[in-house]
């Protein structure tokens, strides 16, 4: 009877997919669409499609890891299996954790931006971070309530936003005129266009990176050795269709300058030509639902990853005097980032952190686990090459347009490496052996 009780508290496959799409369809389609259009113009629907292909290649490694080593630690455990206990595992794990918390901030600020559109208040208003912080606080309360409350919330909000986005897509494609990609490509200088397109993939990949949070559900999902991998594949498939179709709908109703001008709320503006002012309300409501569920799901996954890192002694032990310290720390860090950075910079720093970590995941699989797991090494090697090219192009672009972004990202990475190295030394004996405290 006790075993049945524990099983009923676990996430179902549908609940896992709802959480996964909840993270992915949070800020990806509502904010990043305008930022990507700013880089590649009318080709931004193709950038989403290309980003989905790269994310799909990356997902191969995560599925292989998840099927073999399911746990609440997810990526942290995958890195531990590849690189062993130490600075490398801790550094890359913290980069992933940081990118997850950054995503929380991005989605939370998106909630603020779209909510204020109802009152025609610009995204530069101080009310944006205030609303965002309020949403993170609500997410904290929901996560305290437990898995079943989170799953119920995710299922409901996923159904609402997917249905709403499908309505917007069908209406937009029916009412608008889809421009030619060939014409869009001819409007840009070929050399600059290619460089910008490659760099833009960093942001489109960020729109799909929510699938990685599903790996943290290994300790919370029914039949994890099968369902975690299935959830990743299903979530990616759903989001690819929605992103591309909706991007095409936006191009059918707004010119590129109009999309860029409404960069932080392009989807709301795209609904006006089809539905008028009612379209604004309809889109904003969907955006609010999507971002709320995105923050709930992201807080859930990030806090569990931090808790696992603490158990693995890759980060300092969480205080036992406080209930759920990993959740509290995650929420506080997200609030700080939400206050300090705007949407564009949050997205850019998150993309850099994620790509660095993603390369480490693929290399760890190919270099250290070929004898332990059965997989095709060609696929993760291709993913490494693509990630590297995209990362370099994106960093070079940001050095030209906004050097604070690569500088802040570099400082963050250096601080993580130094802090992790110092902490590793704190429990390393004279023989170089580490007491990691947990048998993985």
TITIKE-673437 format. One record per residue (C-alpha): x, y, z. Coordinates in pm, 1 decimal. Example, Ala and Ser with C-alpha at 12.3 -4.5 7.8 and 13.67 -1.06 7.14 Angstrom:
2
<<1230.0,-450.0,780.0>>;
<<1367.0,-106.0,714.0>>;
END
This chain:
440
<<0.0,0.0,0.0>>;
<<287.6,232.6,81.5>>;
<<449.2,162.1,-259.0>>;
<<125.4,244.7,-435.9>>;
<<101.4,571.2,-247.3>>;
<<451.3,673.0,-350.5>>;
<<379.1,578.3,-712.3>>;
<<63.3,785.8,-729.0>>;
<<263.5,1089.3,-618.6>>;
<<493.5,1060.6,-919.9>>;
<<457.7,1255.1,-1243.7>>;
<<289.3,1081.8,-1536.2>>;
<<424.9,1098.9,-1892.2>>;
<<158.1,1356.3,-1976.1>>;
<<251.7,1558.4,-1667.8>>;
<<617.6,1545.9,-1766.6>>;
<<541.1,1663.3,-2120.7>>;
<<325.4,1942.3,-1976.5>>;
<<614.0,2058.2,-1756.5>>;
<<857.5,2035.0,-2047.5>>;
<<641.7,2233.8,-2285.9>>;
<<561.7,2467.1,-1996.5>>;
<<926.8,2568.3,-1977.4>>;
<<974.1,2579.6,-2355.3>>;
<<656.9,2769.3,-2446.4>>;
<<721.8,3035.7,-2190.0>>;
<<945.3,3304.3,-2328.7>>;
<<1063.4,3127.9,-2643.1>>;
<<779.3,3221.5,-2871.1>>;
<<662.2,3535.6,-2693.4>>;
<<989.8,3729.7,-2666.9>>;
<<1264.3,3559.6,-2865.5>>;
<<1067.4,3588.3,-3188.3>>;
<<1123.5,3964.0,-3196.5>>;
<<1489.5,3934.9,-3098.9>>;
<<1556.8,3677.5,-3370.8>>;
<<1372.8,3888.3,-3629.4>>;
<<1601.1,4177.1,-3535.1>>;
<<1899.6,3963.4,-3642.7>>;
<<1769.7,3784.6,-3954.1>>;
<<1465.4,3981.8,-4067.1>>;
<<1196.7,3785.8,-4248.5>>;
<<1395.2,3464.3,-4223.2>>;
<<1321.0,3426.2,-3851.6>>;
<<1068.9,3138.5,-3902.1>>;
<<1349.8,2941.8,-4066.4>>;
<<1576.4,3028.0,-3773.0>>;
<<1325.8,2860.7,-3540.2>>;
<<1316.2,2556.5,-3766.9>>;
<<1696.5,2536.3,-3786.3>>;
<<1717.5,2579.3,-3409.1>>;
<<1477.3,2288.1,-3366.1>>;
<<1702.4,2069.1,-3580.8>>;
<<2009.2,2154.9,-3373.8>>;
<<1814.4,2098.6,-3051.5>>;
<<1695.0,1765.7,-3189.0>>;
<<2053.9,1653.1,-3247.9>>;
<<2145.2,1763.9,-2896.3>>;
<<1847.1,1578.8,-2751.4>>;
<<2000.2,1249.6,-2868.7>>;
<<2268.0,1267.1,-2597.9>>;
<<2018.7,1364.9,-2326.9>>;
<<1785.0,1078.8,-2417.8>>;
<<2071.8,827.5,-2403.3>>;
<<2181.8,961.2,-2064.2>>;
<<1825.3,973.1,-1928.5>>;
<<1748.0,616.6,-2028.7>>;
<<2063.7,492.3,-1854.9>>;
<<2084.3,719.5,-1547.2>>;
<<1745.3,867.7,-1454.7>>;
<<1749.3,1084.7,-1140.6>>;
<<1640.8,1420.1,-1000.8>>;
<<1996.4,1536.8,-1066.3>>;
<<1947.2,1501.3,-1440.6>>;
<<2231.0,1681.5,-1615.0>>;
<<2438.2,1698.2,-1296.3>>;
<<2436.1,1320.8,-1279.4>>;
<<2515.3,1289.9,-1651.0>>;
<<2821.1,1511.5,-1606.6>>;
<<2925.4,1319.1,-1297.1>>;
<<2910.4,994.3,-1493.0>>;
<<3123.5,1147.8,-1768.8>>;
<<3384.6,1351.9,-1583.4>>;
<<3370.2,1203.6,-1233.2>>;
<<3348.6,1413.3,-914.4>>;
<<3542.6,1737.9,-928.6>>;
<<3569.1,2087.1,-1068.4>>;
<<3465.0,2006.7,-1426.7>>;
<<3143.8,1835.7,-1323.7>>;
<<3060.1,2109.9,-1075.6>>;
<<3138.9,2390.8,-1319.8>>;
<<2932.6,2257.6,-1608.6>>;
<<2649.9,2160.1,-1375.2>>;
<<2639.3,2510.3,-1229.4>>;
<<2641.2,2660.2,-1579.5>>;
<<2332.1,2456.2,-1656.2>>;
<<2174.7,2552.2,-1325.5>>;
<<2252.6,2919.0,-1393.4>>;
<<2100.3,2899.1,-1742.1>>;
<<1787.1,2744.4,-1591.1>>;
<<1754.7,3024.4,-1335.7>>;
<<1820.0,3279.5,-1611.9>>;
<<1531.8,3120.7,-1803.9>>;
<<1310.3,3173.0,-1500.5>>;
<<1400.9,3541.0,-1504.2>>;
<<1342.8,3565.4,-1878.7>>;
<<999.6,3406.1,-1855.4>>;
<<905.6,3609.4,-1548.3>>;
<<994.5,3938.5,-1718.2>>;
<<801.8,3825.3,-2025.3>>;
<<499.5,3788.3,-1797.7>>;
<<547.0,4147.8,-1683.9>>;
<<588.7,4283.7,-2036.7>>;
<<277.4,4115.7,-2176.0>>;
<<61.9,4193.6,-1873.4>>;
<<141.2,4563.8,-1907.5>>;
<<36.7,4559.3,-2275.1>>;
<<-321.5,4544.0,-2148.2>>;
<<-268.3,4896.4,-2013.8>>;
<<-49.4,5015.8,-2303.8>>;
<<252.6,5045.8,-2073.1>>;
<<594.8,5000.8,-2236.2>>;
<<836.8,4722.0,-2147.7>>;
<<1082.9,4973.8,-1999.5>>;
<<850.4,5040.9,-1705.4>>;
<<968.0,4962.1,-1352.2>>;
<<645.4,4763.3,-1319.9>>;
<<793.4,4486.3,-1539.0>>;
<<1042.9,4356.5,-1278.2>>;
<<788.8,4416.5,-1000.0>>;
<<532.8,4191.3,-1169.0>>;
<<805.5,3940.0,-1255.5>>;
<<921.8,3915.5,-896.1>>;
<<561.6,3868.6,-784.6>>;
<<520.5,3575.0,-1024.8>>;
<<839.7,3410.3,-897.6>>;
<<700.5,3440.5,-546.1>>;
<<380.2,3262.7,-650.9>>;
<<590.1,2991.7,-819.3>>;
<<766.6,2939.0,-487.5>>;
<<434.3,2876.3,-311.7>>;
<<314.5,2635.0,-582.6>>;
<<639.0,2436.6,-569.1>>;
<<611.0,2403.0,-191.6>>;
<<271.7,2239.8,-246.5>>;
<<432.0,1936.3,-414.8>>;
<<441.0,1732.8,-736.1>>;
<<67.8,1675.6,-780.0>>;
<<-17.3,2043.7,-755.5>>;
<<261.1,2124.4,-1002.1>>;
<<142.1,1855.8,-1244.9>>;
<<-220.7,1966.3,-1224.1>>;
<<-117.0,2326.5,-1286.1>>;
<<107.6,2224.8,-1577.0>>;
<<-161.6,2010.3,-1741.7>>;
<<-423.6,2285.0,-1723.2>>;
<<-201.6,2568.9,-1841.7>>;
<<-46.3,2357.7,-2120.7>>;
<<-391.9,2281.6,-2261.1>>;
<<-496.0,2648.8,-2246.2>>;
<<-187.4,2794.5,-2410.1>>;
<<-150.4,2530.6,-2681.9>>;
<<-517.0,2567.2,-2776.7>>;
<<-485.4,2946.0,-2778.6>>;
<<-167.4,2945.0,-2986.1>>;
<<-325.2,2706.9,-3238.5>>;
<<-620.9,2945.7,-3274.7>>;
<<-385.2,3240.9,-3326.9>>;
<<-182.5,3045.4,-3580.7>>;
<<-476.0,2927.8,-3789.6>>;
<<-641.2,3270.5,-3784.8>>;
<<-315.5,3447.5,-3869.7>>;
<<-230.9,3217.6,-4159.4>>;
<<-584.9,3245.6,-4295.2>>;
<<-608.3,3624.1,-4276.2>>;
<<-252.9,3725.8,-4369.6>>;
<<-24.1,3697.9,-4669.0>>;
<<287.8,3488.8,-4620.2>>;
<<593.6,3660.6,-4772.8>>;
<<851.9,3472.6,-4977.5>>;
<<1165.4,3356.1,-4794.7>>;
<<1356.8,3414.3,-5116.3>>;
<<1260.4,3781.9,-5110.1>>;
<<1350.2,3806.2,-4741.1>>;
<<1691.6,3654.9,-4805.0>>;
<<1765.0,3896.1,-5091.0>>;
<<1705.7,4200.8,-4871.9>>;
<<2019.4,4132.6,-4663.1>>;
<<2385.7,4130.7,-4754.3>>;
<<2477.5,3764.4,-4806.3>>;
<<2787.3,3759.8,-4581.7>>;
<<2626.0,3953.5,-4298.5>>;
<<2305.3,3757.8,-4340.8>>;
<<2475.5,3420.7,-4299.2>>;
<<2669.2,3535.3,-3991.9>>;
<<2360.4,3682.8,-3831.8>>;
<<2154.9,3373.7,-3913.1>>;
<<2407.6,3144.0,-3745.0>>;
<<2426.2,3374.5,-3443.1>>;
<<2046.6,3390.6,-3424.0>>;
<<2038.7,3013.7,-3382.1>>;
<<2177.9,3066.2,-3029.7>>;
<<1850.0,3237.0,-2938.4>>;
<<1628.3,2991.3,-3125.6>>;
<<1802.4,2702.5,-2947.0>>;
<<1733.7,2884.9,-2620.4>>;
<<1364.9,2867.9,-2710.1>>;
<<1393.1,2487.3,-2714.3>>;
<<1638.7,2431.8,-2427.9>>;
<<1353.5,2373.6,-2186.1>>;
<<1361.2,2009.5,-2292.0>>;
<<1675.8,1965.8,-2080.7>>;
<<1479.1,2037.0,-1763.4>>;
<<1286.8,1714.9,-1824.6>>;
<<1604.0,1524.0,-1735.4>>;
<<1563.4,1649.8,-1376.9>>;
<<1234.0,1462.3,-1346.7>>;
<<1406.1,1121.9,-1331.2>>;
<<1333.6,1086.9,-960.2>>;
<<977.5,1218.2,-989.0>>;
<<832.7,1042.6,-1294.7>>;
<<672.4,700.0,-1342.4>>;
<<898.4,449.9,-1528.6>>;
<<1185.0,701.0,-1572.7>>;
<<1413.4,482.0,-1787.0>>;
<<1155.5,505.2,-2065.0>>;
<<936.2,807.3,-1996.1>>;
<<1205.0,1074.6,-1954.1>>;
<<1335.7,1009.2,-2305.7>>;
<<985.8,991.7,-2449.9>>;
<<891.7,1317.8,-2279.7>>;
<<1194.5,1494.1,-2431.1>>;
<<1109.2,1378.6,-2783.2>>;
<<737.1,1457.4,-2755.9>>;
<<798.1,1803.3,-2606.2>>;
<<1045.8,1896.4,-2880.4>>;
<<807.0,1778.1,-3150.6>>;
<<513.5,1975.9,-3011.2>>;
<<715.0,2295.5,-2969.1>>;
<<873.4,2274.1,-3315.3>>;
<<534.3,2262.9,-3483.9>>;
<<393.4,2543.7,-3269.3>>;
<<697.2,2773.0,-3303.6>>;
<<731.6,2743.2,-3680.1>>;
<<360.3,2771.1,-3756.4>>;
<<317.1,3069.7,-3526.6>>;
<<626.0,3242.2,-3668.6>>;
<<478.8,3201.7,-4016.5>>;
<<153.0,3348.5,-3889.7>>;
<<335.8,3655.5,-3755.2>>;
<<518.2,3715.2,-4085.8>>;
<<183.4,3699.1,-4260.8>>;
<<42.5,3987.8,-4056.1>>;
<<335.1,4214.7,-3965.8>>;
<<623.2,4360.4,-4160.9>>;
<<975.7,4300.1,-4030.6>>;
<<1009.4,4662.4,-3904.6>>;
<<680.8,4623.0,-3715.3>>;
<<800.8,4298.9,-3555.6>>;
<<1129.7,4457.1,-3451.0>>;
<<957.8,4769.3,-3318.9>>;
<<741.7,4547.8,-3096.2>>;
<<1036.5,4321.1,-3015.7>>;
<<934.6,4231.5,-2659.8>>;
<<566.8,4173.6,-2744.3>>;
<<563.0,4090.7,-3117.0>>;
<<303.1,3817.5,-3083.0>>;
<<52.9,4055.3,-2925.0>>;
<<99.7,4304.8,-3207.0>>;
<<59.3,4031.0,-3468.8>>;
<<-288.6,3953.0,-3333.2>>;
<<-415.4,4308.0,-3392.5>>;
<<-455.4,4286.1,-3772.5>>;
<<-657.9,3966.1,-3733.6>>;
<<-867.0,4025.5,-3420.0>>;
<<-830.4,4398.5,-3351.8>>;
<<-804.8,4508.8,-2987.3>>;
<<-968.1,4182.9,-2877.3>>;
<<-671.4,4003.0,-3030.5>>;
<<-442.2,4190.7,-2794.6>>;
<<-638.3,4074.1,-2491.9>>;
<<-657.7,3718.7,-2622.0>>;
<<-282.5,3699.8,-2687.9>>;
<<-189.1,3860.8,-2358.5>>;
<<-404.0,3613.1,-2166.1>>;
<<-232.9,3323.1,-2345.1>>;
<<107.6,3479.7,-2277.2>>;
<<24.2,3518.7,-1909.6>>;
<<-84.1,3154.5,-1884.6>>;
<<225.3,3037.9,-2074.7>>;
<<472.0,3240.5,-1872.5>>;
<<309.7,3148.0,-1541.0>>;
<<336.8,2776.7,-1620.9>>;
<<689.5,2831.2,-1753.3>>;
<<808.7,2983.8,-1427.5>>;
<<638.6,2712.9,-1220.3>>;
<<805.3,2436.2,-1423.2>>;
<<1145.4,2604.1,-1436.9>>;
<<1158.4,2662.8,-1060.6>>;
<<1062.3,2297.6,-1009.6>>;
<<1346.0,2166.1,-1228.5>>;
<<1620.2,2410.1,-1124.8>>;
<<1563.8,2366.6,-751.3>>;
<<1580.6,1989.2,-783.3>>;
<<1904.1,2010.7,-975.3>>;
<<2060.0,2233.3,-708.0>>;
<<1942.5,1994.5,-437.5>>;
<<2111.5,1705.1,-615.8>>;
<<2435.3,1904.0,-655.6>>;
<<2433.4,1962.5,-280.9>>;
<<2383.8,1590.7,-212.2>>;
<<2673.2,1516.9,-449.4>>;
<<2890.1,1770.5,-259.9>>;
<<2947.9,1963.9,-582.9>>;
<<2816.2,2272.2,-402.9>>;
<<2803.8,2353.5,-29.0>>;
<<2550.2,2157.6,171.9>>;
<<2208.1,2317.9,193.2>>;
<<2107.7,2422.3,544.8>>;
<<1901.2,2160.2,724.3>>;
<<1750.4,2427.6,948.3>>;
<<1544.5,2561.7,656.4>>;
<<1275.5,2366.5,471.4>>;
<<1362.4,2316.2,101.8>>;
<<1670.6,2544.2,92.7>>;
<<1745.0,2464.7,-274.3>>;
<<1405.1,2603.6,-372.2>>;
<<1456.0,2917.9,-162.5>>;
<<1802.8,2985.0,-307.6>>;
<<1677.5,2927.7,-663.5>>;
<<1390.2,3170.3,-620.0>>;
<<1611.9,3439.0,-460.4>>;
<<1871.3,3412.0,-739.9>>;
<<1598.9,3437.0,-1004.8>>;
<<1462.1,3749.4,-836.1>>;
<<1806.8,3914.4,-835.2>>;
<<1862.3,3842.4,-1205.9>>;
<<1510.6,3960.3,-1288.1>>;
<<1580.1,4295.9,-1125.7>>;
<<1928.7,4346.9,-1275.3>>;
<<1890.2,4253.7,-1645.3>>;
<<1647.4,4328.5,-1927.9>>;
<<1499.1,4066.1,-2159.6>>;
<<1757.6,4092.8,-2437.4>>;
<<2058.2,4055.6,-2207.3>>;
<<1900.8,3781.1,-1999.2>>;
<<1835.8,3578.8,-2315.3>>;
<<2187.7,3634.3,-2451.4>>;
<<2370.5,3535.9,-2130.5>>;
<<2146.9,3232.2,-2090.2>>;
<<2223.0,3120.8,-2447.4>>;
<<2599.5,3143.4,-2390.1>>;
<<2587.5,2948.1,-2064.0>>;
<<2367.4,2681.5,-2217.8>>;
<<2579.9,2626.0,-2530.0>>;
<<2898.7,2585.5,-2323.1>>;
<<2728.3,2328.2,-2101.3>>;
<<2571.1,2151.5,-2398.6>>;
<<2911.5,2100.5,-2560.9>>;
<<3036.6,1947.2,-2234.6>>;
<<2744.1,1701.1,-2226.7>>;
<<2814.0,1573.1,-2578.8>>;
<<3190.1,1552.7,-2527.8>>;
<<3146.6,1364.2,-2201.7>>;
<<2929.4,1106.3,-2374.7>>;
<<3168.4,1056.4,-2666.7>>;
<<3497.0,1073.3,-2474.8>>;
<<3421.7,882.6,-2155.5>>;
<<3114.4,661.4,-2197.8>>;
<<3156.3,485.5,-2532.5>>;
<<3227.7,158.1,-2357.7>>;
<<2941.7,191.9,-2110.4>>;
<<2649.3,314.0,-2322.8>>;
<<2536.3,208.8,-2667.8>>;
<<2504.5,508.3,-2902.0>>;
<<2613.5,647.1,-3238.5>>;
<<2908.9,882.0,-3166.8>>;
<<2862.4,1067.5,-3495.7>>;
<<2546.2,1241.6,-3373.2>>;
<<2693.4,1403.1,-3056.2>>;
<<3007.0,1498.7,-3254.0>>;
<<2792.2,1682.3,-3507.9>>;
<<2610.6,1851.9,-3219.5>>;
<<2946.0,1968.3,-3077.5>>;
<<3049.9,2121.4,-3409.8>>;
<<2716.9,2300.6,-3454.3>>;
<<2713.5,2429.5,-3094.7>>;
<<3069.2,2561.5,-3128.7>>;
<<3004.5,2742.5,-3457.3>>;
<<2684.2,2897.3,-3322.6>>;
<<2847.1,3000.4,-2993.6>>;
<<3142.8,3169.9,-3165.2>>;
<<2918.0,3354.2,-3411.0>>;
<<2686.4,3471.3,-3132.5>>;
<<2968.4,3592.8,-2904.7>>;
<<3133.9,3785.0,-3191.5>>;
<<2800.6,3944.9,-3278.3>>;
<<2741.3,4049.9,-2917.3>>;
<<3093.1,4194.5,-2886.0>>;
<<2998.2,4431.3,-3167.2>>;
<<2642.9,4515.7,-3059.7>>;
<<2642.9,4478.2,-2678.5>>;
<<2986.2,4391.1,-2529.3>>;
<<2843.8,4384.3,-2176.6>>;
<<2680.1,4049.2,-2257.6>>;
<<2994.2,3844.5,-2342.7>>;
<<3187.5,4021.6,-2066.6>>;
<<2919.7,3941.3,-1806.7>>;
<<2901.9,3582.0,-1933.5>>;
<<3281.8,3543.5,-1918.0>>;
<<3296.4,3689.2,-1566.1>>;
<<3018.8,3455.8,-1457.5>>;
<<3197.0,3149.9,-1596.9>>;
<<3529.0,3248.5,-1434.0>>;
<<3362.3,3304.1,-1096.1>>;
<<3187.8,2966.8,-1117.6>>;
<<3516.0,2788.8,-1203.4>>;
<<3707.0,2957.1,-920.1>>;
<<3434.5,2903.4,-662.2>>;
<<3392.4,2540.2,-763.0>>;
<<3768.3,2475.4,-750.9>>;
<<3799.1,2626.0,-404.4>>;
<<3503.0,2423.2,-280.3>>;
<<3642.3,2099.6,-427.0>>;
<<3964.9,2156.6,-233.2>>;
<<3766.0,2186.1,90.1>>;
<<3689.9,1813.3,89.8>>;
<<3994.5,1672.2,-90.5>>;
<<4246.3,1484.9,124.3>>;
<<4625.3,1470.1,89.0>>;
<<4595.0,1179.1,-153.7>>;
<<4375.6,1381.5,-386.3>>;
<<4066.5,1178.2,-298.2>>;
<<3731.4,1354.8,-263.2>>;
<<3466.4,1267.8,-10.7>>;
<<3163.0,1329.2,-230.2>>;
<<2924.5,1187.5,28.2>>;
<<2692.1,1016.3,-215.7>>;
<<2726.0,695.1,-415.8>>;
<<2609.5,783.6,-764.0>>;
END
